[in-house]
Amino acid sequence: MDHPLTAAPRRTVLRGLLGLGAAAVVGTALPAALPSGAASASGRRAARASRGLVLGLASPGLPFDGDAFLRTAATLGYTPTSATSYVAWSAGSDFPADQARALASYGSTPVITWEPWNPSNGVTQPLYRHAAISAGVHDAYLTRWAQQIKAYGGRVVLRLMHEGNGSWYPWGVGVNGNTAASYVAAWRHVVAIFDRVGATNARFRWNPNVDPDPAMPRFETFYPGDAWVDSVSLDGYNWGTTQSWSSWLSFSETFSGPVNRMLKLTAKPLHIDETGCPEGAGGDKAAWVRGMFDYVAARPEIRTVTWFDFAKEADWRVLSSQASIDAFKAGLGTA
């Protein structure tokens, strides 16, 4: 999905923890407790075992402001397995180690969608085409992040150049002078820098879109190879009738074909890294959520599902209605 750059001050995610009543100290201190109503670790394991879905959240404000993330978690009574944020290379920022540490202490793996672009400048950005990345234009920035993640020491998932089969990002195959081969070369260039630095705690996740449009490049054509990837994932949404080109699709209709293709492509751990369903717009969101839980329970190959918890092109939020909340809580076993 096309994500705007969120210009947020460097506020620790602990601000959100304090806002929900958790015992914590602002700064680099770690949270001493989960927010009120959050599930215990043993409770999370029980819920996951019963229904087979491990839920992560992509939330506005992360990694610097955890209010929205923790509000949803507290309402569900569930600690999301991962916390997904979006970082544009153009910001030139440091790796947010304090925020990653707070999230990890809370029980959520930091997942950073690492985006080589300036979100204000559209798709055609020569500075961020694959050839520029492979030529070393961004090596100083990449090396700094590798060194900082190594020093951090905890597990970090980097969702590098996600949705590379889409036409909406400068790193997309077929736009900005890019090809499938140049995508693979750029990906390997970035990973090689982390290998040289020894940042083995950075785990690279390759994440195409479900490519429902026949004109989109098939994701099999730009897979970087098992030696260069730690895990794989898919993004896909039920847009309902929110767009002129879209119609209501179940979770199964959205993901079954691409999941089967991905399992043929690689045996790397498989995740769903972005999904969502709007309110109304041609169908019943609560029923859609229940179908998601049922589908994943029958597909143990899918390790986690991350919900895109934003009100953006549509109201994708978990908390968009009481019926949606109830469906999530029933599926997670926290009702």
N, C-alpha and C positions, 0 to 999 in steps of 0.2 A: 504494500500500500504506500501511497505517496505521503510522506511525513514531513510537515514543516519543522524547521528548527525551532525548538523551544528555548527562548533566551531566558534562562533562569539564573538567579544569583547562586553562589556556591553555598547553599544551605544544606547542612547534613540531613540525611534521612531521619536522624533522631528527632528532628523537629516534629515529624509526623508521629513518631512513637510517643513523644511527650503529649501531643495533642489528643492521643487516644488513651492516655492514662498509664502508659507503661513507665516503669522506673528506669530512668536513664539520665545521663549527664551530657550536656551539649559539648561538642568538640569531637575528640577522637575516642572518647569513652564508648564502650559497647553497651547495648541495652541489657538491662538486668532481668527483664521479663517480657513476655508477649503482651500485646494489647489485650484489654479486657475482652473476654469471650473467645479468644483465639484458642484453637485446639492444641492439645499437648502433642508431643512427637508420637507417643504411642497411639493416641487417638487418630492422628493422621494416617499412620500405617494401617490401622484397622479399616478406616474408610477407604483407603486405596485398594486394600486387598479385596474388599467386598464388591467394589464396582469396577476396578481396573483402570481408573482414570486418575492420573496425577496432574494437577492443575497448576499452571503458572499464569502470571498476569503481566501484560504490557500496559503500563499506566502512565498518564500524563504527569510530568514533573520529575520523574525518575531520571537520573539517580540522585538529584540534589534535594528534591522535595518528595517525601513519601506519603503525604497526606491522603491522596486519592487511593494509592496502593493499599495502605493500611486500613482505610475506611471500608473498602470492599472486603478485605480479609477479615476484619472484625465482624462485619455484617454476616458473612458466611460462617464464622466460627472455624476458620481454616487458614493455615499458614501456607501460602502458595509456594510450590517447590522452586520457583524461579521468579526473578524480577527483571523484566526486559525494558531497556532504555535505548535511546537513539542518540548517537554521537556523530556529528559531521566533522570530517577532517579539517574543513575550512576554519573551524573555531580554534584550532591549534592548541587545544586544552591539554592538560596533563591527564593521565589516567586517574579517575576519582577513587583513590585507594581508601580514604576514610569512609566514603559512602558504601563501597563494596564490602568493607569490613563490617559495617553496621548491618547490611542486608544479610551477609553470611551468618552473623551472630543471631540474627532473627530467625534464620532457618531457610533462607531463600538464596539460591545460587544467582549471582549477578550475571545477566546475559546482556551484552552490549552489541547492539546493531551498529556496526562500524561502517560509516557511509563516506566514501570518497567523493565529496562534492561540496559546493556551496548551495544550500537549499534555496537561496534567493535568485539564482542565476539560470534556472531551467535545465534542460537536458544537454544542450550543446556546450560543453565545457572542456576545451582542449587540455586544461591543466589536469583534469581527472580522467582522461581517456586511459585505456589499458596501457598503451604504449608509453605514456608518461610515467605510470607507476612502475612498469618494468625497467624503464631507463634510469630509475633511481631518483626521480624528482622529489619524492616524498620520503626518502630514506632516513633523513634526520628525525623527522616526526615519528616514523615507524620504529626506529631504533629506540627513541626515548620511551615510547609506550612499552616496548618489549622489556626494557630495563626496569621500568616502573612496575610492570606486572610481575616480573621476576622478584623484585624486592618485596612486593606485597605478599607473595607466597601462597595465597589462597587460590582456589579454582575459579577461573573466569572463562566464560564462554564468549567467544567473539564471532558474531554472525556477520561475516565479512561479505560485502557486495551482494546483499540479499536480493532476491527476485531478479536475478540477472537475465532472465528471459523476458522481462518486461521492457517496454519502450519508455518508461517514465523516469528512469535514472540515467546519469551520464555513464555508468558502468554497464548498461544493458548491452547485450549482444545484438548487433545490427544497428546501433545508434552511436553517434559521436565517433565514428570511425572504428568501432570495435567489431571483432569477430569472435567466434567460439574459441579459436586457438589463442587469441590475444587475452581472452578472459582467463584461460588456464595459465598462461604465462604470468599474468599479473598476480593471480592468486598464489602461485608457487613462489613468486618473488617475495611477497609479504611473509608467507610462512617460513621461507628460508631465513629471513632476518631474525625471526623469533627463535628458530633453531640455533642459529649462530650465537645469539645472546644467551641461550639456555633457558628461555622462559617456557619451560615444559608445562607449567600450570595454566598456560593459556591454551584453551581447547577450541579449535576452529570448526565451526559448523557451516556447512554448505546448504543454502536455503533458497531453492527456486520457488516460483509461483506454480500453482496447479495448471497453468497454461491452457485454459479452456478455449482460447482463440486459435484456430488452426494456423493463423499467420504468425503466431509467436514461435520463436526457436524452441525446438524440443530440448528439454533440459538435459537429456542424455548426451547431447552434442558438446556440452561445455563442463562436464564433470571433471574436476582437477585430478582425480585418481585417489585410490585408497591410501596411498602413502602420504598424501597431503591433506587429508580430511580426517577429523576425529569423530564427527557425527553428521547426520544429514537431517533435513527437515523440509516441510512444505508449508506454504501460505495459501489460504483459500477462504473465501467468504461466501455466505449466502446474501446476495445483494437484494433479494426480493424484487419488488417493483420500484426500488429507489432510483434506478437508472433506466434510460430509454432502451438499453440493450439487454437488461437483466430480467430474470424471472425467479420465482421462489424455487430454491433447490435445497434438498435435505443435506445433512452432513455427509451421509453416505454417497449421495449423488455428486457432491463436491469433491470428495477425496478418494473414493474407491479405486478408480482407474489410475490416478497418479500414485497412490500408495502401492498398488501392485507393480507399477513400472519401476518405482524406486527400489522395491525389494528385489527386483531382477537385476538392477544396476549395481547394487552394493549390499553387503551385509553389515555396514556400519549402523550404529544405533540410530533409530528413526524417531523423529519428533514432529509434531504439528506446532509451528512457531508463531503463527498468527491465524486466528479465525474469529468469526463473529457473525451475529445475526441481528437484523434490525427489529424494532417493535412494529407490529402491523405490517405494512408493505407487502401484503399478499399472503400472509400466513400467520401461524401461531408461534411466537418466539419460545415460549415455555415448552411446547411440544418439540420444537427443533432442538432445544437443549437436552431434553430427555433422550431424543434420538442420538445425539452426540455421545452421551454416556453409554447407551446401549451398543453403539457401533464400536467404541473403543474397548468396551468390556469383551467384545468378541474378537478383537485384534490385538493380542498381547505384544505384537511387534512394535506397536506405537508406545514409546516410553512416556512421553508427556504431551500435554496439549496446553498451549498458551492462548488465553483469551485476550483479544484486543479491547481493553477496557476504556475506550474513548467515546465521547460524543463528537463525531467528526463529520464525515460524509453522511452518516446516519447515527442514530443512537445505539451504538454497539454495547453500551455499558452493561455489566452484570446487574447493576442496581436500577435499570431502566423501568422496572415495574416490580410489584410484589410477586406476580406470577413468575417472572424470571428468577428472582431471588429464591423462591420456593423450589423451583426446578433444580437450580444449582445445589441448594442445600440437601435436597432429596438424593441427588446423584452422588454427592460427597459423603453422605451419611451423617450430616451435621444438623439435620432438621430437628 
